[in-house]
């Protein structure tokens, strides 16, 4: 097992050089500092590179690129296959011989048996490439949920792939034309969803998909879907379902605790990470290590809640009080996020990873519970809208018009003003950084012209409307396909791999995912109580004084920061290249003047997104 950086080049026009592969590996060395390996085919058309972070089988036998016995297959792999022991046993019984204890080698032998069909057998997080020399093709795959990243570039006879986009950006063949629709998506959602990237010709491989390349054509196919069948709510025994949930979570955690290097757990003090830490402590033979961070601002300080759980499970607990220069922190992190990314919790996620890496090489996290079990506050917000619309009936449009004329500071103004929107519009409106009319002010007219016939809002709402089921099911399914892989998991991967720390996500074991999405709506949100089933499990196994009704996670005082150093940084950028070419400086200046008069979190998030875009543009386009 290993967290790594993988990369490769196929080029039928000119020979693949070691120099290019070395460049790709070097720029991702943080992903795998323990060893680096390369492979170039005899005809020089194919090359592979691998940066290794050693976790299981620390010997050179597990180094990559790795081949099978007759060297007809070559593999580079990033991730963990948690059921590799079971798969190995089956393969050995069929006569396969292994030279290492690594899960990487299991993938090679499984491919010999099943070709593309191997993916249905894998339990884990992964992105990998197999070069089949006999068939002259590449086979690339990404895990079901999108925990591990994979980027690719294809133009005529040239194909390249990499764990991070920067691995492709070092190649002279890679064009850097900005994709206007990606800019649109970024200022709408704060991230860029797959298959888009900020550059036109570079794509993300979607979660649960595999790609084949035969030297000429790229073919992409889906190999896994969320289940469509639902558990009947009539006559349900909730206690049995809680037992089933605990059993599946415990099974996932036990598998993910395998490591030949020190291992620990992120502990934010919320339900998801606290349940992981509690079960982890029960399964461990010695006290586990837990990590959290806090701020001097009590509103954003998770340490007391994490400490309560830590004391109950008797973990070796490390806390980190964040006292940082926010500007310097962003300058550092922009090196690891290759495209604009406006989730401000990337900062605390990086610092909790930093403190964890001082003690361990692997951590388990609580990510994924919100998408699976209905944890986000926008779920209850939209369900409330749905109930109000039903009661108002024909009065809905009239009340919405009245709502739009209420004073800006009025508590219910926003809620009432969107009553007459449909479900998809309300969902997008609730999630958006900049609304459509705000983007028209933010993005210069000449760039608006680039967006003709392309519309991020329409694509997002079209996906939402294509789904079947209740409003909650549509929201959580959309978040599972958009927000989870392209925001949450991207943030965790880049922030932790920046310090060479492997992060595992037991809530996202695909068996647990399938169980969660088969639950009836009322067991995810019951009478307004989000994550109902998880909270019932928490009542069973967490300390009696654990606070169930809170939702924080690793957050920062963003509005306060945008009033200070980060706001000053953005003011400095108003004369920079972004505002000359893409964004309107006058509109942003107005937003900056407003933030000084308010603690509005949404306004802080808007300005943070603009600042991130400016910093990214300087780093990756202007190359300052």
N, C-alpha and C positions, 0 to 999 in steps of 0.2 A: 504494500500500500504506500501511496505517496501523493503529496500535493506537489504539482510541478507546473512548469511552463513547457508547452509543446509547440512546434512550428514545423513547417515544411514547404518545399517549393517543387513544382513540376514545370519544366520549361522545355518545350520542343524546339525553340528557336536558337537558344544558346545554352551552353553547358552550365549546369548548376555549380556554382563555386563555393568552396568552403568558406570564403570570406563573407558571403551573404548569410550563410547559415550561422556563422559565429556572431555576426551583427544581430541577427534575430534573437539568438540565445542570450547575448550579453545584455540587451535592453530589458529582458525579462528575468534577469538573474535573481531578483528578489523572490521569485516564485519557487526557486529551487537552487539554493546555494551550496548543496552538498556535493554535487557532481554534475558535469556537463558531457553530453555525448552526441555524436554525429554519425550519419550514414549517407553515402552517396552511391547511387546505383552504378553498375558497370558502364552503362551507356551515358552516364552523367545527366540524364533527363530528370532524375528524381533525387531529392535530398531531404533528410529529416534532422531535426535538432531537438534536444531534450535537456531541460534544467531539472535536477532532481532534489526534492526535499524528502529525505529518507525517514520513513515511519515504521514500516514492517519489512523485515529482512534487510538489515543495514549493510549487507555484504555487497561486493561488486557484482555478484551473480544477478542481482536485481536491477543493475543499471540499464539504461536505455539510450538509444533505440535498441529494442530487443527483437531477436529473430527466433523462428522455430528451428527444428533440427536441420532441415535441408536448406534453410535460408531462403525459402520461397515467400515467406511472409515477414514483414518488418513492422514493428509497433512502436508508437509513442503514445503515452497514456497519462492523463491527469485525472486523479480522483481516487475513489475508494470503492472496491467491490466487497461489500460486507459479508456476502454468502460465499466467498471464494473457497473456504474449506470444504463445504458441501459439494460445490461444483468440481473441485479438484478430485475428491474421492470418486465421483462418477466417471471422470475422465480417466483416472488411473485404472479403474475397473475395465475400461475399454482399451487399455494398452498404451495410453499416453505416458510419456516419461518427462519428468520435470527436473530442471537444473537449479531452481531457486524456490523460496517459500513465498514469492510475491504473487499478488493478485493479477499483476500485469500478464504474467505467463499463462494464467488461466484463460484470459481473453484470447490469446493466440491459439491455444489448443481448442477452445470452444468454437472459434471461427473455423478451424479445420473441420469440425464436426457439423456445424450448422450454418456456416456463412452468415448472412444478415440476420437469420433467425436467432442468433446468440443473444440478441438484445432482450428477448422476452425472459431469459433466465437470469439476467443481472439484477441484483438488488444493490443499489449504491448511487453515488454521485460521480459523474464522469464526463469527460470529453476525450476522444481518442481518434487516432488515424491508423489504419492498417494499409500498408502498401503490399498488394498482391502482385508479385513479380511475374507469375505465370499467366495471369489474366491481364496484366498491364493496367490495373485500375487502383484507385484509392477508395477506401471505405471509411467515412468519418461519421461519428455519432455523438449525440449529446444526451445526457440523462433526462428522465421523464419530466422533471420539474424545472430544470434549467439552473441547477445549483452551480455547475461548472461552465465557464464561458467557452465559446468557439467562434472565431471570426474567419471569413474567407474572402478571397479576391479572385475573380475570374475574368480574363480578357483574352479572346482568341485562343492561342495555344498555351497561355500562361495561367497557372493556378497556384495560389499560395494560401496557407492557413496559419492561424496562431491563436494562442490562449488569450492574448491581449492585442488590441488593435495596433499598439505601438510596434509590435513585432512585424506587422505588415508595412507600417509607415517608414521603416528604415530601408525598404527596397526601392530602388530607383524606378521600377516599373509601376509603382503604385501611384495612381492619380489622386489628387487631393481636392477635387471639386466638391464644394459643399452641397449637400442634398437639401433643397429648400423645404421639402416636406418634413425632414428631420428637425429643422429649426422650428417649424410650426408645432410639431409634436412636443419638442422640448419646452417651449413657452406655454403650452397647454398643460402638460402633465408633470414637467420637471425632470423628465427622463425621456429616452428615445427607445421605443419598443422594437423588438425584433419583428421582422428581419432587417429593419432599417438600421443604419448607423449615420453619423453626421456626414460621412463622405459617400458620394453617389455610388461608387463601384465596390465599396466594402460592405459585406452583409454579415449579419449574425445568423448562425444556424439556429433555428427555432428549437426550444425544448421538445423532447419526445420525437425528434426527427433524426433521420440519417441521410447522408449525402454520398453519392457515388460519382466518381469522375473517371472517364475512360480515356483521357487524353484530349478529348474534344468537347464533350458535353457534360454539363452538371445536371444531375437528377436528385431531387430532394423529396423524401417521402416520410409520412408520419408512421410511427410504429406502436403508439400507445394512446388510448383515449380514457378520459374519466368515465366511470360507470354511469349508465343511464338509469339503471334500476334503483329504486328507493325502498328502504325498509318501511313497511306499513306501520303507521302510528297507532292503529287500533289494537288495544290489548298489549301494548308494549310494557315490558318489565324494565323500568329505568335502571334499577340496581344491576340487572344483568348486563345492560349496555355499558354501565360504568365499569363493571368487571372486565368487559370485553375491551374497552378503551384502555384501561390500565394494563391489561395483558399485552396489547399491541404496542403501547408505548414502552413498556418494560422490555419487550423483545427487541425493539429497535435500539434502545439505549444499550442493552447488553452487547448486541452486535457491534455497535459503534464505539464501544469502550476498548476494543482491541488495539493495542499499540505497543511498540518496542521502545517508545520514548515517553517522557512524562506527559501526563494528560490532565486537563482540568475542565472547568465549566464557567461560562459567562453567567453572572447572576445579577439581573437588573432589579430584582425585587418584585417583578410582576408574576402572574400566575404561570405563564408558559415556561420561563426559565427556572422558576422555583420548583415546579413539578419535575423537570428534568434533573435538577440538582438533587432533589430528595430521593428519587429512584436511583440515581447514579450512586449516591452515598450508600444506599442499601445494598447495591450490587458490588461495591468495591470492597477489597480486602483490607484497605487502610483508609484513613481520612482523605477525602478528595480535596482538591484545591479549587477555590472559587474566586472570581474577580469581578469587581464593580468599580464604577467611578461616580464622582459627585461634583457638584458645584457649590460655591459659597452661597448662591441664591437658593434658599430653602425650597422654593417652588420647583426647582429642577434637580433637587438632590435626592438620589435614590438610595443613598448609603444606609439610612436607618431601616428601610424595608428589607434590603438585601442582608443586612446584619442580623435581623431577626431570624431569617431562614438559615443563615450560616450557623448561628448559635444552636438552632434546633437540630441541625444535621451534623454538627461538630466538624465542619470543614475547616481547612487551613485557608483563611480568608484574607485576601489582599484588596485594599481600597486605594483609589487614586483620586486626589482632589485636583480637579482641572484648573490650573492657573497657567494660562497660555497666552501667547500673542496670537490672536485669531488670524491676523493677516499672514503671519509666518506659517501658521498651520495650514492654511489654504494653499499657499505657495508650494508647500511640500506635497500636499495631497493631489494637486493638479497634475503632478508627474505620474500618478498612478491611475487617474481617471482620464482616459484618452479622448473622451467626448464629453460635452456638457452634461453635468449631473447635479441637480439642485436639491437633493435630500440633505438637509443640514445635519442630520444625525450621523453623516459620514465622519464628522469630526470626533464626537465621543466614541464612535465605533473604532476609529483608528487608535485612540488613546487607551481604550480598554484592551485592545489587541496588544498594544505596546507593553502594558504592565503584565499581561498574561505571558507574553513571549519571554519575559525575564525569568519566568518560573517553569514554563511548560512549552511543548512544541505542538500540542493538539488541544483544542477546546471543543466542547459541545455547547450549542446555543439553543435558545428557545424560539428561534424564528419559525414562522409558518402557522402557528396556532390561530392567529387572527383570521387568516383567509379560510382555514379549514373549519373553524367553529364559530364564526360570526362575531369577531371581536372588535371591529372598527366602529367608531362612533357614527360614521356616516350611514351605517346600516340602520341603526335605530332612528336616525334623523329622517331617512327616506321612508321607512316603514310608518313613521308618524305622519309624514306628508300623505302617504297612501290612505291612511285611515281618515284624515281630515277631508281629503278630496271626496271620499265615498260619502261622508256625512253632509258635506256642503252641496254636492250634486251640481245643479245648474248655477248655483251662486259662486262657484269656484272662480270663474273668470272675473267676476265683479270684485271679489275679495283680493285677487291678485293685483288688479289695477289699483285698488286702494292702497295695497301694501307698497307699491312702487312710489307713492307720493308721501309716505311717512318719513319723518326726519331720519337722517342717516344713522344717528346713534340709537334709534329705537330698537329695543331688544328683539322684537318679532318681525322687523322689517324684511330681513332676508327670507325668512321662512315663508311669510305670506306672499311675497312678491314672486316666488317661483311656483306657486300652487298650480298655475294653469299649464305648466310644462308637462310633457309626457315623461315616463319613467326614465328613459335613456337620457333625455335632456337634463332632467333633475340630477341624475347620477353624475354626469359629466360636469355640470355646473358646480356641484359640491366638491369635486376633485380638482377642478382647474386652478392653475396658478393665475393665468391671464384668460379672461373671457374673450370671446371672438371680437367684440367691439373694442376691448382693451388692446388686443394684439394689433388691431388696425391703427391704433395710435402709437404703439411701441415700434412696430416694424415699418421701415421706410416704404414709400409707395412703390419704388422700383422693385423692391423685394416682394411686395404684395403681388406684383404682376407675375412673379415666378410661381406663385401658388395657384394660378388658374387651373381649374379642373382637378386640383388636389386639395383635400381637406381633412386634416387630422381629426376634427370633431366628427365628421361624417363616417370616417373609417371606424372610429372608436364606437360610435353609436350603432353602426351597422353590425358590428360584432355582438354587442349587447343584445340587439333585437333579434339576432339569429338564434339565440339561446332559448331553450324551453325551460319551463318551470316557474316557480314563484319569483317575486321581486327579489327576495333575499338570495335565492339560488342564482339568479342572473347576476347580481352584484358580486357575490363571492366567486362565481365562476370567472367573471371578467377580471377581477382582481388577481385570481390565480393565474390567468394567462398573461396579464399585463404587468400589474404592480409588483407581484411577488418576484418573478424572474428578473425584470428589467430595472427595478428599483431596489427592493429589499435584498435580494440575493447578490445583485451586482455590488451593492454597498458593502456587504459582508465579505465577499470574495476579495475585492480590491483593497479594502481597509486592512484585512488580516494578512493577506498575501504580501502587502507592502512591507510587513515585518517578518515575513517567512513563517507565519503561523497558520496551521491547518484548522479550519472551522468545520465542524460536522453538525448536521441539522436533523436530529432524530424525529421531530414532528413531521418531516417530509419523506419518511420511508413510504414508498408507494402503496404498501398495504394499509398503512394508517391513513393515507390520503384517500384511498378508495373507500375505506370505512366512513370517513368523515363526510364525503360527498354523497354517501348513500343514506345519511340520516335525514329524517323528516325535519322540516323547518323549525318546528316547536322545540326540538332538542338542541338547536343551535342558539336561537334567541327565544326565551320563554317569558311571556308577559313583560317584555322590555328588558329582560336580563340577558345580556350578551354572554356568549360562551357558557351557556347553562350547564352542559354536560361536564366541561372542564372544571367549573366551579364546584360541582357536586363531587368530583374526584378530589379537588383541593380540600373540601371540607373533611373528607375522609383521612387524608394523609399529611396535610400540612399543619403547622402549629395552630392551635385554637385562636390565637390572637392575630393570625394572618389577615390582612385587609384585602377582601375579595373585590370590592367595588372601587377599583382605581385602575387607571390606564396611563402609564407614563412611558416606560422604556428609556433608552438612552437619548434624552432630548437636551436641547441647549436653549438659553435665553436669547432667541434669535432677534426679536424686535429691539432688545436692549443693545445687542452687538451691532445691529445695523444703524443705530443712532450714534455709535461710537466709531471705533477703528475701521470696521468694515464699510460703514457709510463714507468715511473719508477716502478709503481706497476706491470706492465707486466714483466719487466726485473727481478723483484724479484721472479716471478713465474717460471722462466725458469728452475730452478732446482727442481720444485715441482712435485707432483704426476701425473699431466696431461701429462707432457712432458716425464715422465718415461714410461707411458703406452700408450698414445693415439696420441699426437701431436709431431711434429719434432721441437726441439728447435733451430736448426741451421737455418731452413727456417724462423722462426719467428724473430730470431735475425737479419737476413738480412732485413726483412721488417721494423724493428725498426730503423735500420741504415738509411734506405731510407726516413722514415718520417721526420727525422731531416733536410733533404735537400729540402723538398717540403711542400706545403700546400694542397696536394692532398686529397680531401674529401673521395674518394673511398678507398685509402690506410688507412686513419684514421678509416673508417668503418670496414675494415678487421681486423685491430688490436684491435678495440673495441670488435668485436665478439670473438676474441681469449681470451681477458681479461675477458669478461663476462663468457665464458665457464670455465675458470680456477677458477673464484670466485664461480661459481655455484658448480663446482665439489668439492671444499673444503667444502662448506656449506652443501650440500645434499648427497654427497657420502662418502667423507673422514670424514665429520662431525666435522671439526675443529671449 
